[in-house]
């Protein structure tokens, strides 16, 4: 699974879309407040409709996935609500960030450091993430590359989020639209 592919001299995981490449998280990660940073992409030869980056352990709704048509990254919560992180060509490496703050009930998505979507007044139940690179054991395996996934059980807002995004963009040589701390 670990390939010779590199991004800015760092190795990346190459997922070929097989059931064997889906990794189980044990025990599952339970997140109420959450911040997820992902540096990754779909492979250009991906022809399916969806490929999961983080899959649920408890039920069918907690997940983060790439969709090919239209090209976008989506987060789903327990009420089957979609949240677009960003619409883009997924075959290039990008930094995607997703923040949910239960205190302010704010759900925000960022693309290479630039806010792409935000919803306030959303009560989202805790996620229970059990798989990386697939929906569950044997379904919707990722056909793509992941350079890094960072998951926090807190809402990284303001300067904390900006600092992590800047660091990841610099590390992997990605464009970063993040400017001064909000």
Phi, psi and omega in degrees: 000317177287119187260178175277357179297148179223154174231110182055042178075007176256139179291152177234153174278132181251109180261125187261006176086017178261155178301327183293340182272353179286126182259136179267137174261118181229125354287163179301154178269122177259123184232122170267287169283147181202151170222128180235128175245131179226128170252113183189187179194161167276150175282147180300336180273006178289127182240359180285185180267324183213148176223128187269136176267310175235128183245161186280153171256322188273315185208187189274357190258337184275104177195167177228126186217158168268143168240144184276314183230110354288153182291115180195165172247132183236144169248140177241144175246187187294337180268015180063029179272129176276145173224110178291122171280316176188149173257123185196172169284115186276359184274358172254152178291137177217161171258121176248135178231139179227127182233129171236123179248107182291339179289318179264356186051041180253130178245120184229141176243144181227144180235115184049039176089354181255129180296128183248340182198147177206139177225133178246152179084025182255121174264110185247124178296166179298142173274149170234099185268128182236350184221148171244134176073027175183161180287314175201183180299105173100008179222146180049050179293149181287133170246090185179193183235140174235122177272322182198141170231128175236126179238124175249144176270022176225161176275111176273104182244164176060225185297331179296314179294315181301316181298318180292317178298316178299317180298314180295318178298317179294317181301317185259005177068035180262152174294143182228118182273356181294128178253227181294157177297140179289000000 
